[in-house]
Amino acid sequence: MTARRRRPPGEGSVFEYRTSAGVTRFGIKFDAPSADGRRHQVMRRRDPNGRPWLTREDAVSALRDAVVKADKGDWIEPSKQPVAAYLSTWLDGLRLAPGTMAGYRGNVRNHVVPYIGAVPLASLTSTRLTALYRELEESGHRNHKSERTGKPLSARTVRGVATMLGGALNTALNDEVPLLTRNPAVKAKPPTAKEADAEAPEMYPWTAQQLGRFLGWARANSRMYAAWYLLAYTGMRRGELLALRWRDIDLDAATISIRRSVGIVRVKGQKGYLREGPTKTCKPRVVDLDPATVAVLRAWRRERGAMALQLMRNDAVVFGNHEGQFRQPERFSHLFREAQTRCARMLGEDAPPGIRLHDLRHTHATILLRDRENVKVVSERLGHANVTVTLSYYAHVMPGDQRQAAARFADLVGSAEA
């Protein structure tokens, strides 16, 4: 029997081993440069995707590829750093809005580290990530103390975790000294965008008549009438309204410049605080006002000035509290719910159905689109990133020409039959 030819030094070698089940597998050994420039021996029993080599031919092919990469300086030493440690460093290097950072840290703390935090970064596979996503969907919910409740986590939240992990692992792949040879998140299977969108809160906009009835009641019965009016007549987001200052409003030109937003930032172990930042798209926009809305704002400014002159100065917050500070967004939404409760009690069956504060924004959009307003104009007023976003939300409320198309089709076929 001819002895197997030994490879010259530097070409590496293939070795055979048996698993605990007695199955024959193959591994490879070769020299590769380390971070300090010196060469060291590397031994592998699995490919970069975590699969073992079942035949000698497969191992030889993998060895040949690894040796070529090592000679070219393209060999990447897979990182043994635990996922938890890597993500901690990755988070510290991000430059994001405080609210976004708090959300990322919460996702890592609650939905990643307890499950795969101890796994070496290079051992993470798409299969393991897919298993993580399924476990989160089945029983990943945690309460305010970060304790598991056994309840499922929404597809939207799990998809957000997957998006964050994909970005983190892509950074590891493309680092100056790469920590990964591939991004396992690419082939993992998180909930689809369609599944996530299916769980989005359903919108319940008012009709023009319902909005009119509520604002008619609010004019005489709600001290925040001007705020409800402006939200409905401009389609602004809650945080954008609460961040408005009088200098952003040009009553003579009948315009509002929407540049900022106010939100709540929550970090575990700390009391939540308000933070003024950019709009959702980080782009300012100008919204035109009708004469009636200008009149409402003039009256509101006089009312604020009657309370204290500093509340009507250019740098004053338009819808601040009595001290001129930003209102807490969640309490502001609670005021709207209280107003609707009183409206229902006073108007009875004539009161419009209950909606969320955010549905005033949807009301603005749907009333315009149902009346065939140009979708680009509506998109600009809402501050969407592009028209596609607007269509994805409101295509179902936009009237089509199906009746005209049906009649035309019948005429064409009917005349052919005759």
Secondary structure, 3 states (H helix, E strand, C coil): CCCCCCCCCCCCEEEEEECCCCCEEEEEEEEEECCCCCEEEEEECECCCCCEECCHHHHHHHHHHHHHHHHHCCCCCCCCCEHHHHHHHHHHCCCCCHHHHHHHHHHHHHHHHHHHCCCEHHHCCHHHHHHHHHHHHHHCCECCCCCECCCCCCHHHHHHHHHHHHHHHHHHHCCCCCCCCCCHHHCCCCCCHHHHHHCCCCCCCCCHHHHHHHHHHHHHHCCCHHHHHHHHHHCCCHHHHHHCEHHHEECCCCEEEECEEEEEECCCCCCCEEEEEECCCCCCEEEECCHHHHHHHHHHHHHHHHHCHHHHCCCCECCCCCCCCCCCHHHHHHHHHHHHHHHHHHHHHHCCCCCCCCHHHHHHHHHHHHCCCCHHHHHHHHCCCCHHHHHHHHHHHCCCCHHHHHHHHHHHHHHHHC
